[in-house]
Amino acid sequence: MERGSSGLRRFFREVAKFGAVGGAGVLVNLGVFNLVRHWTDLQVVRASVIATIVAIVFNYIGFRYFAYRDRDKSGRTREMTLFLLFSAVGLVIENGVLYTATYGFGWDTPLQSNIFKFVGIGVATLFRFWSYRTWVFRALPSAREPDPPAAAPEGSRAAQRVP
């Protein structure tokens, strides 16, 4: 059972690290979003896309050097390509929720925009967690424990030895 519980502990530790980086990324995302909305005349979804891109850069640094620092680092070009690909899908999910709320339902007050931006981040985060841990920051193969020696047949000399 130790093996299963240590795997579960590792998983929860991974979720906590992902959550710490992601939580900081949410703050960056929402902060940039609100600053861009306040200081420019950009439309809500355009401001959101800019904020998401800033958060993607922030999150990559946090994931690579904190949450997944122990993961395979041999294929950085592959890692970066997959990270950007899955981040782009997350960007579409996140901003698709905001777009639907804003232009589909007319919910575009600052409070409503922040709520649906946050909801979009949440939905996209589920996708990002799965894709990053599965495809981008792959776990290194664990050192396999040697198999225990095979038991000697009952009538053999090895079975008759007393330790």
C-alpha positions as CSV (number, residue, x, y, z in Angstrom):
1,M,0.0,0.0,0.0
2,E,3.0,2.3,0.6
3,R,3.6,2.5,-3.1
4,G,0.0,3.7,-3.8
5,S,-0.1,6.2,-1.0
6,S,3.3,7.7,-2.0
7,G,2.0,8.0,-5.6
8,L,-1.1,9.8,-4.2
9,R,1.1,12.0,-2.1
10,R,3.2,12.9,-5.1
11,F,0.0,13.7,-7.1
12,F,-1.4,16.0,-4.4
13,R,2.0,17.7,-4.1
14,E,1.9,18.2,-7.9
15,V,-1.6,19.6,-7.7
16,A,-0.5,22.0,-4.9
17,K,2.5,23.3,-6.9
18,F,0.3,23.6,-10.0
19,G,-2.2,25.5,-7.9
20,A,0.3,27.8,-6.4
21,V,1.7,28.8,-9.8
22,G,-1.8,28.8,-11.3
23,G,-3.2,31.0,-8.5
24,A,-0.4,33.5,-9.0
25,G,-1.1,33.3,-12.7
26,V,-4.8,34.0,-12.1
27,L,-3.8,37.2,-10.2
28,V,-1.5,38.3,-13.0
29,N,-4.2,37.5,-15.6
30,L,-7.0,39.4,-13.8
31,G,-4.7,42.2,-12.8
32,V,-3.4,42.8,-16.4
33,F,-7.0,42.4,-17.7
34,N,-8.3,45.1,-15.4
35,L,-5.4,47.4,-16.0
36,V,-5.8,47.1,-19.8
37,R,-9.5,47.6,-19.5
38,H,-9.0,50.7,-17.3
39,W,-6.2,52.4,-19.2
40,T,-7.2,51.6,-22.8
41,D,-10.2,51.6,-25.0
42,L,-9.7,48.0,-26.1
43,Q,-12.8,45.7,-26.2
44,V,-13.2,43.3,-23.4
45,V,-12.1,40.1,-25.2
46,R,-9.0,41.8,-26.7
47,A,-8.0,43.0,-23.3
48,S,-8.6,39.5,-22.0
49,V,-6.4,37.9,-24.7
50,I,-3.5,40.3,-23.8
51,A,-3.9,39.4,-20.1
52,T,-4.0,35.7,-20.9
53,I,-0.8,35.9,-23.0
54,V,1.0,37.7,-20.2
55,A,-0.2,35.0,-17.7
56,I,0.9,32.2,-20.1
57,V,4.5,33.6,-20.0
58,F,4.4,34.0,-16.3
59,N,3.0,30.5,-15.8
60,Y,5.6,28.8,-18.1
61,I,8.4,30.2,-15.9
62,G,6.6,29.1,-12.7
63,F,5.8,25.7,-14.1
64,R,9.2,25.0,-15.5
65,Y,11.3,26.3,-12.6
66,F,9.0,25.5,-9.7
67,A,6.1,23.1,-10.2
68,Y,7.7,20.8,-12.7
69,R,11.4,21.5,-12.1
70,D,12.1,17.8,-11.5
71,R,10.6,16.8,-14.9
72,D,12.3,15.9,-18.1
73,K,14.3,18.9,-19.5
74,S,15.9,17.2,-22.5
75,G,13.5,18.4,-25.2
76,R,13.0,22.1,-24.5
77,T,11.9,22.9,-28.1
78,R,9.3,20.2,-27.9
79,E,8.2,21.3,-24.4
80,M,7.9,24.9,-25.5
81,T,6.0,24.0,-28.6
82,L,3.5,21.8,-26.8
83,F,3.2,24.3,-23.9
84,L,2.3,27.1,-26.4
85,L,-0.1,24.8,-28.3
86,F,-2.0,23.7,-25.2
87,S,-1.8,27.2,-23.8
88,A,-3.4,28.5,-27.1
89,V,-6.2,26.0,-26.7
90,G,-6.6,27.1,-23.1
91,L,-6.7,30.8,-24.3
92,V,-9.5,29.9,-26.7
93,I,-11.5,28.1,-23.9
94,E,-10.9,30.9,-21.4
95,N,-11.8,33.7,-23.8
96,G,-14.6,31.8,-25.4
97,V,-16.5,31.8,-22.1
98,L,-15.9,35.6,-21.8
99,Y,-16.9,36.1,-25.5
100,T,-20.1,34.1,-25.1
101,A,-21.1,36.0,-21.9
102,T,-20.2,39.4,-23.4
103,Y,-21.5,39.2,-27.0
104,G,-23.9,36.3,-26.7
105,F,-25.7,37.4,-23.5
106,G,-24.7,41.1,-23.3
107,W,-23.2,40.6,-19.8
108,D,-20.5,43.2,-20.0
109,T,-20.3,45.3,-16.9
110,P,-16.9,45.3,-15.2
111,L,-18.2,42.9,-12.5
112,Q,-19.8,40.5,-15.1
113,S,-16.6,40.6,-17.2
114,N,-14.4,39.7,-14.2
115,I,-16.8,36.9,-13.2
116,F,-16.9,35.3,-16.6
117,K,-13.1,35.9,-17.1
118,F,-12.6,34.0,-13.8
119,V,-15.0,31.2,-14.9
120,G,-13.2,30.9,-18.2
121,I,-9.9,30.6,-16.4
122,G,-11.3,27.9,-14.2
123,V,-12.6,25.8,-17.2
124,A,-9.3,26.3,-19.1
125,T,-7.3,25.4,-16.0
126,L,-8.8,21.9,-15.9
127,F,-7.7,21.4,-19.5
128,R,-4.2,22.9,-18.9
129,F,-3.5,20.8,-15.9
130,W,-4.3,17.6,-17.8
131,S,-2.4,18.6,-20.9
132,Y,0.7,20.0,-19.2
133,R,1.2,17.1,-16.9
134,T,0.5,14.5,-19.7
135,W,2.2,16.0,-22.7
136,V,4.4,19.0,-21.8
137,F,6.2,18.4,-18.5
138,R,6.5,14.7,-18.7
139,A,7.7,12.7,-15.6
140,L,11.1,11.2,-15.8
141,P,11.0,7.4,-15.7
142,S,11.2,6.3,-12.1
143,A,14.1,4.1,-11.1
144,R,12.6,0.6,-11.1
145,E,13.1,-1.4,-7.9
146,P,14.8,-4.7,-8.6
147,D,12.5,-7.6,-8.7
148,P,12.8,-9.8,-5.6
149,P,14.6,-13.1,-6.2
150,A,12.5,-15.9,-7.3
151,A,11.6,-18.4,-4.6
152,A,13.5,-21.6,-4.8
153,P,11.5,-24.8,-5.5
154,E,10.6,-26.5,-2.3
155,G,12.8,-29.6,-2.6
156,S,15.9,-27.7,-3.8
157,R,19.1,-27.2,-1.8
158,A,18.4,-23.4,-1.8
159,A,15.1,-23.9,-0.1
160,Q,16.7,-26.2,2.6
161,R,19.3,-23.6,3.7
162,V,18.6,-21.9,6.9
163,P,19.8,-18.3,7.1
